Amino acid sequence: MGERRGYRYGLSGIYNERKLPWDELDTVLLAIEDLFDSYPEDREVLVEETELLSIAQLYLWEYIEAGEYAPSTLSQNARDELLNFVNNHGDCRYWEIVNTAVETYESSDWKNLGQNGSFINHVSLFFDEKFAGLQMEDIHETNTWPLLSSTAKTYLAYGEKQDVLFLEELSSLEILSLYLYAIEREEEKIVEAMSVAELDYNQSEVNAMDLAFQTGVIIRVDHANHQETYQFVRWEDNKILAEVELINEDKTWKVANVEIYD
């Protein structure tokens, strides 16, 4: 098990010239994080002109895979190592990812079925200060149309009855996906049913399908009891392309505000 040390040690092992075993890679990972935190004024340079985040992504993947390829079952030593990390590094940028991997392992009797690849895709988000406080449960990978695979079926079901009680059963993300789907299909009545009465927004201002394909992840950044906000984030540079706020009105999530950014 590695521990936080001066970043010079970590950098000397960046390309694993020391042939570090997988259970020492956390030393390098924590050193990379220390470097970012120690030089906040240089973070943009570190992201744009070095491969540190790519290396962190690769090392984190090997770390949570316990140095093995799927399918496999983690040994007791590997379980202890990952649990130790979760228990002792709750304040680090990798914690959400490692903890999610551990929870997934625990739910499958510690079997590695190849699920970790999607987790490590989010490393750069946890190093981006505009997403401070981000949790894995608030990240939804997309880049498909519609946003959710269930939306087309939901659209047909709601279109048959136009029953407001049907909308009450949908989550805020399901409403958001259905809202954009209805915009693309120019179904004004359905769009209105999912919007607050005072929403002042020109539907023609957004190409819903194009926005979906430009987006890599949708992040829920605000989830109060009756309000949730989603940001549409581009993969390659974490640029926020759009932001949609929903409120829970009469037991139904409705779109309250839409912002499309240049």
Residue, then its C-alpha position, 0 to 999 in steps of 0.5 A: m500500500g502506498e502513501r502520500r510522499g513528495y511528488r518527485y518520487g511519484l514522477s520518477g515512476i510515471y511510466n512505471e520505470r520502477k516496474l511498480p506492482w499494482d498495489e503501489l500505484d496508489t503512491v503515484l496517484l496520490a503524488i499526481e494529486d499532490l502536484f495539482d493541489s500544490y501548484p493551483e496556478d499551474r493546473e491549466v498547464l499541467v492539464e494541457e501540456t502534460e500527460l499526467l491525467s492520462i497517466a492517472q487514468l491508466y494507473l487508476w484503472e490498473y489499481i482498481e483492477a488489482g493488476e488483473y484482467a477481467p473476468s477474475t475474482l479479486s484475492q483477499n489481499a486485493r480486497d484488503e488493499l482497495l478497502n484500505f484505500v477507501n477507508n484512509h483516503g476519503d478526501c482525495r480526488y480518486w475516492e469516489i471512483v475507487n469507492t464505486a469500484v469497491e461497492t460494485y465488487e461487493s455486489s458481485d462477490w468481488k468478481n471483476l466482470g469488466q465494469n471498471g473501464s467506465f469508472i476511470n473515464h471520469v478522472s478528469l472531472f474530479f480534477d476540474e475545480k468547476f465540478a468540486g463536490l462531484q459524486m459518481e452517482d451524479i454522472h450519467e454517460t451519454n453521447t446517444w440519442p435519445l439521452l436514455s434508451s427508454t425514452a422512445k418507449t416512454y414517448l409512445a406510452y405517454g403520447e397514447k394517453q397524455d396522462v399527467l399521472f404517467l409523468e409523475e412516475l418519471s425521474s428528473l433525468e427521464i423527464l429531461s430526456l423526454y423533453l429534449y426528445a419531444i423538442e426534436r419531434e416538434e411535439e409542442k403539447i408534450v413539451e408544454a406538459m413538461s415545462v413550468a408555465e412561466l418558462d420563457y424559452n424558444q425551442s428553436e434555439v436548441n438542436a436537441m439531437d446535436l446537443a446530445f451527440q456533442t455531450g459526453v456526460i450529463i452531471r447533476v450539480d444541484h439536487a435539493n428536495h424540489q430542484e435539480t440542475y443538469q449540466f451537459v459536458r463535452w468529453e474532450d475538454n469538460k466544457i459545459l455546453a448547456e444547463v437545464e434546471l428542473i423543479n418538482e411541481d405538483k409531484t411532476w418534474k418540469v423544466a424551469n430554465v434552459e441555458i445553451y452556451d456558445 
